[in-house]
């Protein structure tokens, strides 16, 4: 059955995007009811010394211990962590990674610039071996925002152009380059002029199509829409004429999955108009979607691929930019030259993390458990009108709550209540766009653990009746 869709049915979500509000009344009630004297004292100290900012301070609780899929707070409450800032692909505190880092500290804890080391080179080689296509040149930094900045600089140098095309509602980091490319008000507002040439277009979002096309039970009606979202990329590339790069998450972290054929069309448009294609796989790369790299689902190879978050195994910060060899063009200019560019300790964290993912078949586990979860959530959608849409790939899963299925009105208040009920019962995740329950458990999650988590979620949604 065709369902009504279009931007007119969706209210402004300027206050929502990357995560759930840390200032909601539900959050305050939860905190008041679930802290003891010692935890309150620590939270008050945190509140005193850290600059306040949306999504962060004031904090929810204080952490005492992390292990596997679990968070334990200072009160003793345990949560299955289906958020984890997407750093915990191999679970928290993996003993193999702990051992490797201890050994690396004893052997070589740092490498100054001008020098290289075995561990950094081994990591570079490993990434070039496992990335798709001919991506075979790397640079390392300590965070995804810096890696995005490097990709922009490289695209400018390679093309002689400065413009970029990215999507509204996207997130590419909190640095100046990332927030210029990103499309979330939480990061862009009150910043004044951003990077010149940072052009934005409406993203793919088949259930809530900003181009006004109808969906078929959450899926695109390609015969009707003719991939309008991909055609808009080509249209803007043609009209601008001098775009350096299209920068995007291959699967949006909402998480929204593009219609099949979208990325092939965008790849062809980039080639036709001389723009590079940059894939931001910082949140979902390294197996989260059931493939080692998200782009593999769509049989498209970008010119530049950016990784981060999980690359450090949930212990150390490291990110990587991997490019095609023909982009190795700046030998006479500093592109990154970061202090920890070839830090052997962070490189060991990344190399061991990749080895764990491969040796424990965690990509395959993500695909299997994610498929099981999506089946259960579809069944829940049939029974709960509050669920308007279920979307995702692997363990990158979204449950979109609506107050009216015909109008698709975001159920923002209900989503916040569901989140805090789940926290009460030991399940942590985040909301995105205000009304999308976003579940991104580690790749080590078992079917039993997934069923337990979905049971908690189902009870929280049922309480909204």
Secondary structure, DSSP 4 states (H G I P E B T S, - for coil): -EE---GGGS---TT-SSS--SSSHHHHHHHHHS--HHHHHHHHHHHHHSPP-TTSSSPS--EEEEEBTEEEETTS-EEEES-GGG--TT-BT-HHHHHHHHHHHHH-----TT---HHHHHHHHHHHHHSSTTEEEEEEESSHHHHHHHHHHHHHHHHS--EEEEETT----SSHHHHHH---HHHHTT--S-STTEEEE----STT-TT---EETTEE-HHHH-SHHHHHHHHHHHHH--EEEEEE-SB-TT--BPPTTHHHHHHHHHHHHT-EEEEE-TTTTTTTTSSSSGGGGGT---SEEEE-GGGGTTTS--EEEEEEGGG---TTS-S---TTTT-HHHHHHHHHHHHHHHHTTHHHHHHHHHHHHHHHHHHHHHH-TTEEEEEEETTEEEEEEEEETTTTEE-HHHHHHHHHHHHHTTEE-EEETTTEEEE---TT--HHHHHHHHHHHHHHHHTT-
